[in-house]
Amino acid sequence: MFGIIIAFKDYKLSPGHGFIYNLLHSDWVGWSNFTYFFKSNAFWMLLRNTIVYNLVFIALGAAVAVGFALMLSNLRNKLASKAYQTMMFFPYFMSWVVISYIVYAVLTPEKGYLNNIIVALGGTKIMWYQEPKYWPFILVFVSAWKSVGYNCIVYLATLMGFDKSFYESAKIDGATRWQQIKYITLPLLRPTIIMLTMMAIGRIFYSDFGLFYQVPMNQGALYSTTNTIDTYVYRGLLQMGNVSMSAAAGVYQSIVGFILVLGANLLVRKIDRDSALI
């Protein structure tokens, strides 16, 4: 936490001295690093991209993960269930660098698989890395594909812990599979969904750096739809070497995330006190 001071100083490196010396002898500038970030011409675009993408990731990620967990839990063949889990979980362990080249192999204008299919169907090639309008859908799809396996396992583990007598009683009463899901499974899953959602809300002002930097191959033509707070700060750090501005952006993200988690928890506690984190 001591390093937060960097956000309020004009941090300068002095040859022959260590971090603590440089930090203590750098000029105090107060809120200047924050105002520089807020007054940036790209601030509102960065804020929009970061928040909207994360909202879509949270909603879609939870829905898809719960859906796949329900399907896997109802598979009779346990070997097939394990195989599907492994295939879904595998992308989670792949680095964004590897995934970025997989996406490039699919989308590259010259020999990309997707363009080959489009041409074979009588269409014309699309310059994917020059067209920002396509990238919100591409990024959402890639993010869901990479993360759905991990999220699915969390929900599936919760499902496996449910008391089976609930379902047996429902079957005796004539409940259909959908009625069992609607009146038993989803209500029992609600605390887990709420907990994971609130934890995700805490990082709503952060973005997955690899997804937004590596996958679009850092193409300047795509900045309007792929640039977020994290990628902007990283590029600023590379170009200007302004450590203090980067630290200010990180402090801003952390404080807002903390406030959002407390606010979301307060809202949940008013609706259903047992589902709140604290």
DOFI-537958 format. One line per 8 residues: number of its first residue (from 1); their letters; for each residue x, y, z of N, C-alpha, C. Coordinates in Angstrom, 2 decimals. Example, Ala and Ser with C-alpha at 12.3 -4.5 7.8 and 13.67 -1.06 7.14 Angstrom:
1 = AS = 13.19,-5.69,7.80,12.30,-4.50,7.80,13.20,-3.30,7.80 | 12.85,-2.25,7.08,13.67,-1.06,7.14,12.90,0.03,7.87 $
***
This chain:
1 = MFGIIIAF = 0.83,-1.21,0.00,0.00,0.00,0.00,0.86,1.27,0.00 | 2.09,1.16,0.50,2.98,2.31,0.55,3.23,2.87,-0.85 | 3.24,1.99,-1.85,3.51,2.41,-3.22,2.45,3.30,-3.82 | 1.26,3.39,-3.18,0.20,4.27,-3.68,0.66,5.73,-3.74 | 1.65,6.07,-2.91,2.17,7.44,-2.88,2.66,7.87,-4.27 | 3.10,6.89,-5.08,3.60,7.22,-6.42,2.54,7.99,-7.22 | 1.26,7.66,-6.99,0.18,8.31,-7.74,0.07,9.80,-7.43 | 0.64,10.23,-6.30,0.55,11.63,-5.90,1.89,12.37,-6.02 $
9 = KDYKLSPG = 2.85,11.72,-6.71,4.16,12.33,-6.86,4.58,12.32,-8.33 | 5.52,13.19,-8.66,6.14,13.18,-9.99,7.37,12.30,-9.88 | 7.16,11.01,-9.99,8.21,10.03,-9.70,9.34,10.12,-10.71 | 10.53,10.34,-10.21,11.71,10.45,-11.05,12.77,9.46,-10.57 | 13.50,8.89,-11.53,14.58,7.97,-11.20,15.89,8.74,-11.07 | 16.58,8.50,-9.98,17.89,9.12,-9.76,18.97,8.05,-9.89 | 19.94,8.21,-10.76,21.00,7.20,-10.93,21.71,6.89,-9.62 | 21.88,5.62,-9.35,22.62,5.21,-8.17,21.80,5.12,-6.91 $
17 = HGFIYNLL = 20.50,5.36,-7.00,19.65,5.31,-5.81,18.52,4.29,-6.02 | 18.01,3.79,-4.90,16.96,2.77,-4.95,15.57,3.36,-5.00 | 14.57,2.46,-4.95,13.17,2.86,-5.09,12.72,3.81,-3.99 | 13.03,3.49,-2.73,12.57,4.30,-1.60,13.14,5.71,-1.68 | 14.41,5.82,-2.00,15.05,7.14,-2.11,14.38,7.96,-3.21 | 14.18,7.33,-4.37,13.55,8.03,-5.49,12.13,8.47,-5.15 | 11.42,7.62,-4.44,10.04,7.94,-4.09,9.98,9.11,-3.12 | 10.81,9.07,-2.09,10.77,10.12,-1.07,11.29,11.46,-1.59 $
25 = HSDWVGWS = 12.17,11.45,-2.57,12.75,12.70,-3.08,12.08,13.20,-4.36 | 11.03,12.53,-4.80,10.27,13.02,-5.95,9.30,14.10,-5.49 | 9.01,15.04,-6.37,8.13,16.16,-6.01,6.69,15.71,-5.81 | 6.06,16.27,-4.77,4.64,16.00,-4.48,3.79,16.86,-5.41 | 2.89,16.22,-6.18,2.06,16.97,-7.15,0.57,16.84,-6.85 | 0.21,16.18,-5.76,-1.20,16.06,-5.38,-2.03,15.30,-6.39 | -3.10,15.94,-6.86,-4.05,15.27,-7.76,-3.73,15.48,-9.23 | -2.58,16.02,-9.54,-2.24,16.34,-10.93,-2.25,15.12,-11.83 $
33 = NFTYFFKS = -1.75,13.99,-11.34,-1.73,12.78,-12.16,-3.13,12.28,-12.46 | -4.05,12.49,-11.52,-5.44,12.06,-11.74,-6.13,12.99,-12.74 | -5.93,14.29,-12.58,-6.59,15.23,-13.49,-6.08,15.07,-14.92 | -4.81,14.74,-15.08,-4.26,14.51,-16.41,-4.97,13.33,-17.08 | -5.21,12.29,-16.30,-5.90,11.11,-16.84,-7.35,11.43,-17.18 | -8.04,12.15,-16.27,-9.46,12.46,-16.49,-9.66,13.43,-17.66 | -8.71,14.34,-17.86,-8.85,15.34,-18.92,-8.38,14.84,-20.29 | -7.93,13.60,-20.33,-7.49,13.03,-21.60,-8.65,12.99,-22.59 $
41 = NAFWMLLR = -8.36,13.26,-23.86,-9.41,13.24,-24.88,-10.05,11.86,-25.03 | -9.30,10.83,-24.66,-9.80,9.46,-24.83,-10.48,8.94,-23.57 | -10.60,9.75,-22.51,-11.08,9.23,-21.23,-12.47,8.60,-21.33 | -13.42,9.31,-21.94,-14.79,8.79,-21.97,-14.91,7.56,-22.87 | -14.11,7.52,-23.93,-14.09,6.33,-24.78,-13.52,5.14,-24.02 | -12.46,5.37,-23.27,-11.85,4.30,-22.46,-12.82,3.80,-21.40 | -13.50,4.75,-20.74,-14.45,4.40,-19.70,-15.61,3.59,-20.28 | -16.12,4.04,-21.42,-17.22,3.33,-22.08,-16.82,1.91,-22.46 $
49 = NTIVYNLV = -15.68,1.78,-23.12,-15.24,0.45,-23.54,-15.03,-0.48,-22.35 | -14.35,0.01,-21.32,-14.04,-0.83,-20.16,-15.31,-1.30,-19.46 | -16.24,-0.40,-19.20,-17.45,-0.75,-18.46,-18.39,-1.62,-19.28 | -18.65,-1.22,-20.53,-19.61,-1.95,-21.36,-19.13,-3.38,-21.63 | -17.86,-3.52,-21.98,-17.33,-4.86,-22.21,-17.46,-5.73,-20.97 | -17.11,-5.18,-19.81,-17.18,-5.97,-18.58,-18.61,-6.34,-18.22 | -19.55,-5.43,-18.44,-20.96,-5.76,-18.18,-21.41,-6.92,-19.06 | -21.02,-6.88,-20.33,-21.38,-7.98,-21.24,-20.70,-9.27,-20.82 $
57 = FIALGAAV = -19.42,-9.18,-20.45,-18.69,-10.38,-20.02,-19.34,-11.00,-18.78 | -19.74,-10.16,-17.82,-20.34,-10.66,-16.58,-21.67,-11.36,-16.87 | -22.54,-10.69,-17.62,-23.87,-11.24,-17.90,-23.78,-12.48,-18.78 | -23.08,-12.37,-19.89,-22.98,-13.49,-20.83,-22.19,-14.65,-20.22 | -21.10,-14.31,-19.51,-20.29,-15.36,-18.90,-21.07,-16.18,-17.89 | -21.86,-15.52,-17.05,-22.65,-16.25,-16.06,-23.72,-17.10,-16.73 | -24.41,-16.54,-17.71,-25.49,-17.28,-18.39,-24.95,-18.51,-19.11 | -23.86,-18.34,-19.87,-23.29,-19.45,-20.62,-22.73,-20.52,-19.68 $
65 = AVGFALML = -22.02,-20.08,-18.63,-21.42,-21.04,-17.69,-22.49,-21.85,-16.96 | -23.55,-21.18,-16.51,-24.63,-21.90,-15.84,-25.31,-22.87,-16.81 | -25.53,-22.42,-18.05,-26.17,-23.29,-19.05,-25.36,-24.55,-19.31 | -24.05,-24.40,-19.51,-23.19,-25.56,-19.75,-23.10,-26.45,-18.51 | -23.06,-25.85,-17.33,-23.01,-26.63,-16.09,-24.27,-27.48,-15.94 | -25.42,-26.91,-16.28,-26.67,-27.67,-16.20,-26.66,-28.83,-17.19 | -26.16,-28.58,-18.40,-26.12,-29.65,-19.40,-25.17,-30.77,-18.98 | -23.99,-30.40,-18.46,-23.02,-31.41,-18.04,-23.53,-32.22,-16.85 $
73 = SNLRNKLA = -24.23,-31.55,-15.93,-24.75,-32.26,-14.75,-25.84,-33.26,-15.10 | -26.47,-33.07,-16.26,-27.56,-33.98,-16.66,-27.11,-35.06,-17.63 | -25.81,-35.09,-17.95,-25.31,-36.15,-18.83,-25.26,-37.47,-18.08 | -25.76,-38.50,-18.70,-25.75,-39.83,-18.08,-24.37,-40.48,-18.18 | -23.71,-40.24,-19.30,-22.40,-40.84,-19.55,-21.32,-40.02,-18.85 | -20.78,-40.53,-17.77,-19.79,-39.79,-16.99,-18.50,-39.58,-17.75 | -18.12,-40.56,-18.61,-16.90,-40.42,-19.38,-17.03,-39.26,-20.37 | -18.18,-39.17,-21.02,-18.43,-38.07,-21.96,-18.44,-36.74,-21.22 $
81 = SKAYQTMM = -19.01,-36.71,-20.02,-19.04,-35.49,-19.22,-17.62,-35.02,-18.89 | -16.75,-35.94,-18.51,-15.36,-35.57,-18.20,-14.63,-35.07,-19.45 | -14.91,-35.71,-20.59,-14.27,-35.29,-21.84,-14.69,-33.88,-22.22 | -15.99,-33.59,-22.11,-16.48,-32.26,-22.43,-15.90,-31.21,-21.48 | -15.80,-31.55,-20.20,-15.22,-30.62,-19.22,-13.77,-30.29,-19.58 | -13.02,-31.31,-19.97,-11.62,-31.11,-20.32,-11.49,-30.21,-21.55 | -12.32,-30.46,-22.57,-12.26,-29.64,-23.79,-12.65,-28.20,-23.52 | -13.63,-27.99,-22.64,-14.06,-26.64,-22.31,-13.03,-25.92,-21.44 $
89 = FFPYFMSW = -12.35,-26.67,-20.58,-11.41,-26.08,-19.64,-10.06,-25.77,-20.28 | -9.73,-26.49,-21.37,-8.41,-26.36,-22.00,-8.07,-24.93,-22.42 | -8.97,-24.17,-23.07,-8.62,-22.80,-23.48,-8.23,-21.90,-22.32 | -8.74,-22.18,-21.12,-8.43,-21.35,-19.96,-6.93,-21.34,-19.65 | -6.24,-22.44,-19.97,-4.81,-22.55,-19.67,-3.94,-22.01,-20.79 | -4.53,-21.62,-21.90,-3.75,-21.08,-23.02,-3.46,-19.61,-22.77 | -2.25,-19.17,-23.12,-1.90,-17.76,-22.96,-2.58,-16.94,-24.05 | -2.72,-15.64,-23.77,-3.35,-14.76,-24.76,-2.50,-14.63,-26.01 $
97 = VVISYIVY = -1.20,-14.83,-25.89,-0.33,-14.76,-27.07,-0.69,-15.89,-28.04 | -0.86,-17.09,-27.50,-1.24,-18.24,-28.33,-2.62,-18.01,-28.95 | -3.56,-17.54,-28.12,-4.92,-17.31,-28.62,-4.92,-16.22,-29.68 | -4.09,-15.19,-29.51,-4.05,-14.12,-30.49,-3.63,-14.64,-31.86 | -2.71,-15.62,-31.89,-2.28,-16.18,-33.18,-3.31,-17.14,-33.76 | -4.08,-17.77,-32.88,-5.20,-18.60,-33.37,-6.24,-17.71,-34.03 | -6.56,-16.59,-33.37,-7.52,-15.63,-33.94,-6.97,-15.06,-35.24 | -5.68,-14.78,-35.28,-5.06,-14.23,-36.50,-5.15,-15.24,-37.64 $
105 = AVLTPEKG = -4.94,-16.52,-37.33,-5.03,-17.55,-38.36,-6.44,-17.64,-38.94 | -7.43,-17.33,-38.11,-8.83,-17.38,-38.58,-9.18,-16.11,-39.36 | -8.65,-14.97,-38.95,-9.11,-13.68,-39.49,-8.14,-13.02,-40.47 | -6.92,-13.51,-40.59,-5.95,-12.82,-41.46,-6.53,-12.62,-42.86 | -6.41,-11.42,-43.43,-7.07,-11.11,-44.71,-6.62,-12.00,-45.86 | -5.34,-12.39,-45.89,-4.81,-13.13,-47.04,-5.27,-14.59,-47.06 | -4.99,-15.32,-45.99,-5.27,-16.76,-46.00,-6.08,-17.20,-44.78 | -6.80,-16.29,-44.18,-7.58,-16.64,-43.00,-8.70,-17.62,-43.32 $
113 = YLNNIIVA = -8.97,-18.52,-42.39,-10.00,-19.54,-42.62,-11.36,-18.90,-42.86 | -11.67,-17.86,-42.10,-12.98,-17.25,-42.23,-13.15,-16.55,-43.58 | -12.12,-15.86,-44.03,-12.18,-15.23,-45.34,-12.26,-16.26,-46.47 | -11.59,-17.39,-46.31,-11.68,-18.45,-47.31,-13.11,-18.97,-47.44 | -13.78,-19.09,-46.29,-15.17,-19.55,-46.31,-16.07,-18.51,-46.98 | -15.83,-17.24,-46.63,-16.64,-16.16,-47.21,-16.47,-16.12,-48.73 | -15.23,-16.25,-49.21,-14.95,-16.23,-50.65,-15.58,-17.45,-51.33 | -15.50,-18.61,-50.67,-16.08,-19.82,-51.24,-17.60,-19.71,-51.39 $
121 = LGGTKIMW = -18.22,-18.92,-50.53,-19.66,-18.71,-50.60,-20.05,-17.56,-51.53 | -19.05,-16.98,-52.20,-19.33,-15.92,-53.17,-19.18,-14.52,-52.63 | -18.68,-14.37,-51.42,-18.51,-13.04,-50.83,-17.13,-12.48,-51.11 | -16.84,-11.33,-50.53,-15.53,-10.69,-50.67,-14.80,-10.71,-49.33 | -13.49,-10.70,-49.41,-12.69,-10.75,-48.19,-12.93,-9.51,-47.33 | -12.90,-9.72,-46.02,-13.07,-8.62,-45.06,-11.72,-8.34,-44.40 | -11.35,-7.09,-44.35,-10.11,-6.68,-43.68,-10.41,-6.55,-42.19 | -10.39,-7.67,-41.49,-10.83,-7.71,-40.10,-10.03,-6.77,-39.21 $
129 = YQEPKYWP = -8.74,-6.65,-39.46,-7.88,-5.84,-38.60,-7.88,-4.37,-38.98 | -8.78,-4.00,-39.89,-8.96,-2.59,-40.25,-10.40,-2.14,-40.01 | -11.25,-3.02,-39.51,-12.68,-2.73,-39.35,-13.07,-2.81,-37.87 | -13.11,-1.69,-37.16,-13.43,-1.71,-35.72,-14.82,-2.25,-35.40 | -15.78,-2.13,-36.32,-17.17,-2.50,-36.03,-17.34,-3.98,-35.72 | -16.42,-4.83,-36.19,-16.56,-6.27,-35.96,-15.98,-6.70,-34.61 | -15.12,-5.90,-34.03,-14.34,-6.36,-32.88,-15.09,-6.48,-31.56 | -16.14,-5.71,-31.31,-16.90,-6.01,-30.09,-17.42,-7.45,-30.05 $
137 = FILVFVSA = -17.88,-7.94,-31.18,-18.40,-9.32,-31.25,-17.25,-10.33,-31.16 | -16.13,-10.02,-31.82,-14.99,-10.94,-31.78,-14.44,-11.06,-30.36 | -14.27,-9.93,-29.68,-13.71,-9.94,-28.33,-14.63,-10.63,-27.34 | -15.93,-10.40,-27.48,-16.89,-11.06,-26.58,-16.86,-12.57,-26.80 | -16.82,-13.01,-28.06,-16.78,-14.44,-28.36,-15.51,-15.08,-27.82 | -14.36,-14.45,-28.07,-13.07,-15.01,-27.63,-13.01,-15.07,-26.10 | -13.50,-14.02,-25.43,-13.50,-14.01,-23.97,-14.39,-15.13,-23.41 | -15.57,-15.30,-23.99,-16.47,-16.36,-23.52,-15.87,-17.73,-23.76 $
145 = WKSVGYNC = -15.26,-17.92,-24.92,-14.65,-19.22,-25.25,-13.53,-19.57,-24.28 | -12.73,-18.58,-23.90,-11.60,-18.84,-23.00,-12.03,-19.07,-21.55 | -13.05,-18.34,-21.10,-13.38,-18.36,-19.67,-14.52,-19.29,-19.30 | -15.30,-19.74,-20.27,-16.51,-20.50,-19.94,-16.17,-21.80,-19.21 | -15.05,-22.43,-19.56,-14.69,-23.70,-18.92,-14.45,-23.55,-17.43 | -13.70,-22.51,-17.05,-13.40,-22.28,-15.63,-14.68,-21.96,-14.86 | -15.47,-21.02,-15.38,-16.72,-20.64,-14.70,-17.69,-21.81,-14.62 | -17.71,-22.61,-15.67,-18.61,-23.77,-15.69,-18.24,-24.76,-14.58 $
153 = IVYLATLM = -16.94,-24.98,-14.38,-16.49,-25.93,-13.35,-16.94,-25.46,-11.96 | -16.87,-24.15,-11.73,-17.29,-23.60,-10.42,-18.78,-23.90,-10.18 | -19.61,-23.64,-11.17,-21.04,-23.89,-11.02,-21.34,-25.39,-10.97 | -20.59,-26.16,-11.74,-20.82,-27.61,-11.75,-20.48,-28.22,-10.38 | -19.39,-27.74,-9.76,-19.03,-28.22,-8.42,-20.13,-27.89,-7.42 | -20.75,-26.73,-7.56,-21.86,-26.35,-6.68,-23.06,-27.25,-6.92 | -23.34,-27.54,-8.18,-24.48,-28.40,-8.52,-24.32,-29.80,-7.93 | -23.09,-30.30,-7.95,-22.84,-31.65,-7.45,-23.08,-31.76,-5.94 $
161 = GFDKSFYE = -23.07,-30.62,-5.26,-23.28,-30.65,-3.81,-24.72,-30.53,-3.38 | -25.64,-30.38,-4.32,-27.06,-30.26,-3.96,-27.62,-31.58,-3.47 | -28.56,-31.49,-2.55,-29.23,-32.67,-2.01,-30.10,-33.30,-3.09 | -29.82,-34.55,-3.46,-30.54,-35.23,-4.53,-31.99,-35.54,-4.16 | -32.28,-35.51,-2.86,-33.66,-35.82,-2.44,-34.65,-34.77,-2.95 | -34.17,-33.53,-3.17,-35.05,-32.49,-3.73,-35.57,-32.91,-5.10 | -34.65,-33.40,-5.92,-35.02,-33.79,-7.28,-35.87,-35.06,-7.28 | -35.57,-35.98,-6.37,-36.36,-37.20,-6.29,-37.79,-36.89,-5.88 $
169 = SAKIDGAT = -37.97,-35.99,-4.94,-39.31,-35.59,-4.52,-40.05,-34.88,-5.66 | -39.30,-34.05,-6.41,-39.92,-33.34,-7.53,-40.38,-34.31,-8.61 | -39.57,-35.33,-8.87,-39.96,-36.33,-9.87,-41.21,-37.09,-9.45 | -41.29,-37.41,-8.16,-42.47,-38.12,-7.65,-43.72,-37.26,-7.81 | -43.55,-35.95,-7.63,-44.68,-35.01,-7.78,-44.99,-34.70,-9.24 | -44.20,-35.24,-10.16,-44.48,-35.05,-11.58,-43.83,-33.84,-12.21 | -42.81,-33.28,-11.56,-42.14,-32.10,-12.11,-41.32,-32.47,-13.34 | -41.39,-31.65,-14.36,-40.60,-31.85,-15.57,-39.16,-31.42,-15.31 $
177 = RWQQIKYI = -38.26,-31.71,-16.28,-36.86,-31.32,-16.13,-36.73,-29.80,-16.02 | -37.49,-29.06,-16.84,-37.43,-27.60,-16.78,-37.94,-27.07,-15.45 | -39.00,-27.67,-14.91,-39.53,-27.24,-13.61,-38.52,-27.51,-12.49 | -37.80,-28.62,-12.59,-36.76,-28.90,-11.59,-35.66,-27.85,-11.63 | -35.27,-27.44,-12.85,-34.25,-26.41,-13.00,-34.75,-25.08,-12.46 | -35.99,-24.73,-12.81,-36.54,-23.43,-12.46,-36.80,-23.29,-10.96 | -37.32,-24.32,-10.33,-37.76,-24.20,-8.93,-36.78,-24.81,-7.91 | -35.79,-25.56,-8.38,-34.83,-26.18,-7.45,-33.40,-25.71,-7.74 $
185 = TLPLLRPT = -32.94,-25.98,-8.97,-31.54,-25.74,-9.30,-31.17,-24.26,-9.25 | -31.92,-23.43,-9.98,-31.57,-22.00,-10.05,-31.67,-21.30,-8.69 | -32.72,-21.55,-7.88,-32.73,-20.94,-6.54,-31.55,-21.37,-5.67 | -31.14,-22.64,-5.78,-30.00,-23.11,-5.00,-28.68,-22.54,-5.52 | -28.63,-22.25,-6.82,-27.43,-21.67,-7.42,-27.31,-20.17,-7.17 | -28.39,-19.54,-6.78,-28.42,-18.09,-6.68,-27.31,-17.52,-5.79 | -27.03,-18.07,-4.61,-25.94,-17.49,-3.79,-24.58,-17.52,-4.49 | -24.30,-18.61,-5.20,-23.02,-18.71,-5.93,-22.96,-17.70,-7.07 $
193 = IIMLTMMA = -24.07,-17.56,-7.81,-24.12,-16.60,-8.91,-23.91,-15.18,-8.39 | -24.58,-14.86,-7.29,-24.47,-13.52,-6.71,-23.05,-13.24,-6.23 | -22.44,-14.22,-5.56,-21.09,-14.04,-5.04,-20.09,-13.81,-6.18 | -20.14,-14.64,-7.21,-19.22,-14.50,-8.34,-19.46,-13.20,-9.10 | -20.74,-12.80,-9.21,-21.07,-11.56,-9.91,-20.54,-10.36,-9.16 | -20.69,-10.34,-7.84,-20.19,-9.21,-7.05,-18.67,-9.13,-7.10 | -18.00,-10.28,-7.12,-16.54,-10.26,-7.24,-16.12,-9.72,-8.61 | -16.89,-10.06,-9.64,-16.60,-9.55,-10.98,-16.87,-8.05,-11.07 $
201 = IGRIFYSD = -17.90,-7.58,-10.37,-18.23,-6.15,-10.37,-17.07,-5.35,-9.78 | -16.37,-5.92,-8.81,-15.23,-5.24,-8.21,-14.11,-4.95,-9.19 | -14.09,-5.69,-10.30,-13.03,-5.49,-11.31,-13.62,-4.95,-12.60 | -14.77,-4.27,-12.49,-15.43,-3.78,-13.69,-14.67,-2.64,-14.35 | -13.79,-1.97,-13.60,-12.98,-0.89,-14.18,-11.61,-1.40,-14.63 | -11.42,-2.72,-14.52,-10.22,-3.33,-15.07,-10.61,-4.08,-16.34 | -9.64,-4.36,-17.17,-9.90,-5.15,-18.35,-8.81,-6.20,-18.49 | -9.12,-7.27,-19.19,-8.14,-8.33,-19.42,-7.13,-7.82,-20.45 $
209 = FGLFYQVP = -5.95,-7.50,-19.98,-4.96,-6.85,-20.85,-4.65,-7.69,-22.09 | -4.47,-8.99,-21.91,-4.14,-9.86,-23.04,-5.22,-9.86,-24.09 | -6.48,-9.86,-23.66,-7.60,-9.87,-24.60,-7.62,-8.61,-25.45 | -7.44,-7.45,-24.83,-7.60,-6.18,-25.53,-6.31,-5.67,-26.19 | -5.19,-6.25,-25.82,-3.92,-5.81,-26.42,-3.36,-6.85,-27.39 | -3.32,-8.11,-26.96,-2.71,-9.14,-27.79,-3.62,-9.60,-28.93 | -4.90,-9.84,-28.63,-5.79,-10.39,-29.65,-5.96,-9.45,-30.84 | -6.17,-8.13,-30.65,-6.27,-7.23,-31.82,-4.91,-6.89,-32.42 $
217 = MNQGALYS = -3.84,-7.50,-31.93,-2.48,-7.28,-32.44,-2.05,-5.81,-32.33 | -2.58,-5.09,-31.34,-2.22,-3.70,-31.10,-2.38,-2.84,-32.37 | -3.44,-3.09,-33.10,-3.71,-2.34,-34.33,-4.32,-0.98,-34.01 | -3.68,0.08,-34.45,-4.18,1.42,-34.17,-5.55,1.70,-34.76 | -5.88,1.04,-35.88,-7.18,1.26,-36.52,-8.34,0.75,-35.67 | -8.03,-0.09,-34.68,-9.08,-0.71,-33.87,-9.22,-0.07,-32.49 | -8.46,0.99,-32.21,-8.44,1.57,-30.87,-9.82,2.01,-30.40 | -10.68,2.46,-31.30,-11.99,2.97,-30.88,-12.85,1.91,-30.22 $
225 = TTNTIDTY = -12.61,0.64,-30.53,-13.42,-0.44,-29.93,-12.59,-1.42,-29.10 | -11.27,-1.29,-29.10,-10.44,-2.24,-28.34,-9.60,-1.57,-27.26 | -9.56,-0.24,-27.24,-8.74,0.45,-26.24,-9.50,0.57,-24.93 | -8.89,0.16,-23.83,-9.48,0.26,-22.50,-8.51,0.99,-21.58 | -8.90,1.16,-20.33,-8.04,1.89,-19.39,-6.68,1.23,-19.26 | -6.66,-0.10,-19.15,-5.40,-0.81,-18.94,-4.47,-0.70,-20.15 | -5.01,-0.86,-21.36,-4.16,-0.78,-22.55,-3.69,0.65,-22.77 | -4.56,1.63,-22.46,-4.18,3.04,-22.61,-3.03,3.39,-21.67 $
233 = VYRGLLQM = -3.13,2.94,-20.41,-2.08,3.21,-19.43,-0.78,2.53,-19.85 | -0.87,1.32,-20.37,0.33,0.60,-20.80,1.01,1.32,-21.96 | 0.22,1.75,-22.93,0.80,2.47,-24.07,1.40,3.81,-23.62 | 0.71,4.47,-22.69,1.23,5.72,-22.16,2.54,5.52,-21.42 | 2.63,4.41,-20.70,3.86,4.10,-19.95,5.02,3.83,-20.91 | 4.72,3.14,-22.02,5.77,2.85,-23.01,6.23,4.12,-23.72 | 5.29,4.98,-24.06,5.62,6.16,-24.86,6.22,7.29,-24.03 | 5.64,7.51,-22.84,6.06,8.66,-22.03,6.87,8.26,-20.80 $
241 = GNVSMSAA = 6.80,7.00,-20.42,7.51,6.56,-19.23,6.98,7.18,-17.95 | 5.68,7.59,-17.96,5.10,8.28,-16.82,4.55,7.26,-15.82 | 5.40,6.87,-14.88,5.02,5.88,-13.88,3.92,6.41,-12.97 | 3.97,7.69,-12.64,3.01,8.29,-11.72,1.60,8.27,-12.29 | 1.46,8.58,-13.59,0.14,8.56,-14.21,-0.43,7.15,-14.23 | 0.42,6.17,-14.49,-0.01,4.78,-14.48,-0.48,4.36,-13.09 | 0.25,4.78,-12.07,-0.13,4.47,-10.69,-1.46,5.14,-10.34 | -1.67,6.38,-10.80,-2.92,7.09,-10.53,-4.10,6.36,-11.15 $
249 = AGVYQSIV = -3.94,5.85,-12.37,-5.01,5.10,-13.02,-5.32,3.83,-12.24 | -4.28,3.16,-11.73,-4.49,1.95,-10.94,-5.22,2.22,-9.64 | -4.85,3.32,-8.96,-5.53,3.70,-7.71,-7.00,4.02,-7.99 | -7.25,4.74,-9.07,-8.62,5.09,-9.46,-9.45,3.83,-9.69 | -8.89,2.85,-10.41,-9.61,1.60,-10.67,-9.91,0.85,-9.38 | -8.95,0.81,-8.48,-9.11,0.07,-7.22,-10.18,0.70,-6.34 | -10.15,2.02,-6.21,-11.10,2.71,-5.33,-12.53,2.56,-5.87 | -12.70,2.78,-7.17,-14.03,2.65,-7.76,-14.53,1.22,-7.65 $
257 = GFILVLGA = -13.65,0.24,-7.89,-14.04,-1.16,-7.75,-14.47,-1.50,-6.33 | -13.75,-0.97,-5.35,-14.10,-1.21,-3.94,-15.48,-0.62,-3.62 | -15.73,0.59,-4.11,-17.03,1.23,-3.87,-18.16,0.44,-4.54 | -17.91,-0.06,-5.75,-18.93,-0.82,-6.46,-19.26,-2.13,-5.75 | -18.24,-2.80,-5.22,-18.49,-4.05,-4.48,-19.33,-3.79,-3.24 | -18.99,-2.73,-2.49,-19.77,-2.39,-1.29,-21.20,-2.01,-1.67 | -21.35,-1.24,-2.77,-22.69,-0.85,-3.21,-23.52,-2.04,-3.65 | -22.90,-2.95,-4.42,-23.62,-4.15,-4.87,-23.99,-5.04,-3.70 $
265 = NLLVRKID = -23.07,-5.15,-2.73,-23.36,-5.96,-1.55,-24.50,-5.36,-0.73 | -24.53,-4.03,-0.61,-25.60,-3.36,0.12,-26.95,-3.60,-0.56 | -26.97,-3.54,-1.89,-28.20,-3.78,-2.64,-28.68,-5.21,-2.46 | -27.76,-6.17,-2.54,-28.12,-7.57,-2.37,-28.63,-7.82,-0.96 | -27.99,-7.19,0.03,-28.39,-7.40,1.42,-29.81,-6.89,1.68 | -30.20,-5.83,0.97,-31.56,-5.32,1.13,-32.59,-6.24,0.50 | -32.19,-6.92,-0.61,-33.11,-7.81,-1.29,-33.14,-9.18,-0.62 | -31.95,-9.74,-0.37,-31.85,-11.07,0.23,-30.62,-11.10,1.12 $
273 = RDSALI = -30.82,-10.90,2.41,-29.71,-10.75,3.35,-28.80,-11.97,3.38 | -29.36,-13.16,3.18,-28.54,-14.39,3.26,-27.58,-14.52,2.08 | -27.84,-13.83,0.98,-26.99,-13.94,-0.20,-25.87,-12.90,-0.22 | -25.86,-11.97,0.72,-24.83,-10.93,0.75,-23.51,-11.49,1.22 | -22.41,-10.84,0.79,-21.09,-11.28,1.20,-20.82,-10.92,2.66 | -21.23,-9.71,3.08,-21.03,-9.27,4.46,-22.30,-8.60,4.96 $
***
